[in-house]
Amino acid sequence: MKWEDNVRKVVPYVAGEQPDKPNMIKLNTNECPYPPAPGVARLAAGMDCDALRLYPNSDATPLVEALAEYYHVSPGQVFVGVGSDDVLSMAFLTFFNSGRPILFPDVTYSFYDVWADLYRIPYKTCPLDNNWHICPEDYKQPNGGVIFPNPNAPTGVPEDLKTVEEIVAANRDVVVIVDEAYVDFGGVSALPLLEKYDNLLVVQTFSKSRALAGLRIGFCIGSEKLIGYLNDVKFSFNSYTLNRPAQVLGVEAVRDQAYFKETTAKIIATRERVKEELKELGFTFPESKANFIFASHRSISAKQIFQALRDADIYVRHWDKPRISEYLRITVGTDEQMDRLLTFLRDYVNCAAKDR
Ligand code: PMP
């Protein structure tokens, strides 16, 4: 068929599965195991549905202002989108436009190469070292832009601010995007660097630490100039991105700092406890400052454990990809959920040891 020659063909990103079984334990897409801030439910219950006749505010002004206040920046430095995937996709389209390859780690968020392919942006991957860390020297070659998550995904490994600054400083002629989807679980944000670098864009999300994956809110903070260019592209694409409920409820989630601190601290505490218990079961993992653990077992294959867990309705994530095929990415759930996971793994590992 001739028309097919002109189709934009892409290999899409494969999102984690979203099963819906009554007794399942869902530890596969890094959602928050706790509900959103209590005020979100209160506001949602009293929502003015009549207002849904009307288009939302295309600038999402109240949400942008709430974020600006929280992060001590000007509203002109904040851009919001439908999850950070939307923000990142807009940023790729806006800033990676030179024809030179953009750079990102070989093991990283697997949406980056998909957007690069979609937008016809050439790219080159830079291998993480044997401890899963970024090598800043790799990012000193000619390029059309840089992006990396910090902490990285799916490893959870954090980079310190010095490493991030080294990369941003070495790339003043291009835009450097730091994807901080998981930064609230113990990582160090690059936001303080914004005072020095107008080529830095920091992207964050409400999907993990603010327990609103279902509402789809992401945002980024950068120099007013960067955000201006991003808005020009966004308004050439779709004016009304964030719907009314997302704008209203998002503000409430940002305002409740106490609840945010309490739930992120609980997740961090659970993560540290589970790390110790996984170690005792023969798992190894790099240091994680995210809401997941990237674990490999010393004698049982990751694929086998993944399948056994899945059969027991415990969902984690596994990729059949170079370097990471022996690892499972396990989201940190509630203590009860993690206890069920650990009980299953204890039995499974002991049975496997007996069979040998
Ligand atoms: N960045 C990274 C590194 C992620 O793992 C994710 C979650 N899949 C996202 C961005 C996007 O999350 P969301 O669109 O829900 O904000």
Boltz pocket constraint, residues with backbone or C-beta under 6 A from the ligand:
constraints:
  - pocket:
      binder: B
      contacts: [[A, 29], [A, 82], [A, 83], [A, 84], [A, 85], [A, 86], [A, 109], [A, 149], [A, 151], [A, 153], [A, 179], [A, 181], [A, 204], [A, 205], [A, 206], [A, 207], [A, 213], [A, 217], [A, 218]]
      max_distance: 6.0
